[in-house]
Structures are given as structure tokens and as C-alpha cells.
Amino acid sequence: MTVQPVPPLPDPVEPGQQTSEHRRAISRRFIIQARNELTQSNRLQAGEKAWGAIAQLFKIVGQERGWRHHSHRQLDSIGRHIRAEYPNLSSQSLADALSDAYHVGHENFYENQYDLDEIEALVDAVERQLPALERLATEASLHPRPFEIESIGQRRRLREITGNHSLDIGDKSGVGFSLLHSSVSDGDMPG
């Protein structure tokens, strides 16, 4: 394995001013750094960088929909919501990638519980999935789909990311409960 050149880090911006392209650039930088850390057998940093590469894509969706996207729990809620909103796309891969990157890569940073082969497999999987995950993040950001809350879990996740604690089972949104999109068809309304 050879060390790849790492693209420069985008200039810092004020909180809330990150663009989607800024986050994509950071995601790509992180996956290159993860690969480079593997060449040095630094599995703690490699796993953490793989987690960061995926997390940035969820942050894009959260940011573009006006959702809270700063905590691990919020990122998980975004992933699970996108998985439910886009059941026929590769949203399964998106949610699984987030879960695997978190449970293997991020937790390993603190717990040192996975060997180099396991972390390398994670980095390989994240790297393979990034192009499809970027496309899904873009689709989910720009074209939210109608959604109806059907379970307590969906309600909890949407309350978490929207900050709207009055949402309930049966509530519908023509734009997947995005706070930044408006619904032309049926509007956002209680069930």
C-alpha cells in the first residue's frame, strides 16, 4: 500500500455555513486519510476517519433539510429516516454504512476492539459505497419524498431531528418532514 496525497482541507467557515460541497470534500479527504492510516497500521485513526467520511454525508442531508445533525444520535436518526423514506433505493446501504462505520470504526477509536483486518474491511466497504452514498445523500437532500409517521420509532427520530415534539403517529409530510422544503401537493399536516 502506498500513501495517497491528501487534498487540502477546505477553509474554515462559521458554524452553519458549511456547504454540501464542503462536506463532500471533507468526506473524500477522510476516506483517503483512513486508507493512509491503514498503511501505517493505525487502525484507531483509520476507523475514525471512515466514520467521519460517512458522517459528513448524513450531515449534508440534515443541513439541506434544516434538521439537527450535530450528535451521533441525530445522525443515526437521519440515516434511519432516509432508509424508511427511500426503501427502494440504496438507502439500506446508507443506513448500514453509518451503523457499521459507527459501531466498528468510531467505537474502535475509543475501545481498541477490532484488529487491522476488520478495520481494513470497514474502510474498503466505506470507500466502495461512498459514490452511491453521495448520490443518495444528494437525492435525499434535494428531493424529499412524502412520508407518514407509522411507528413510535419514526416519531421519536423525527422529533429528535426536527425539534418538533408535537409530531405524532399518522402525521404526514409531502416533503419527508424537511424544514426547508415546501410541499406543493398536500402540504405538511397532521394525519
Summary of the structure (lengths in Angstrom):
residues: 191
radius of gyration: 17.3
end to end distance: 55.3
largest distance: 55.9
contacts: 617
relative contact order: 0.14
helix: 61%
strand: 3%
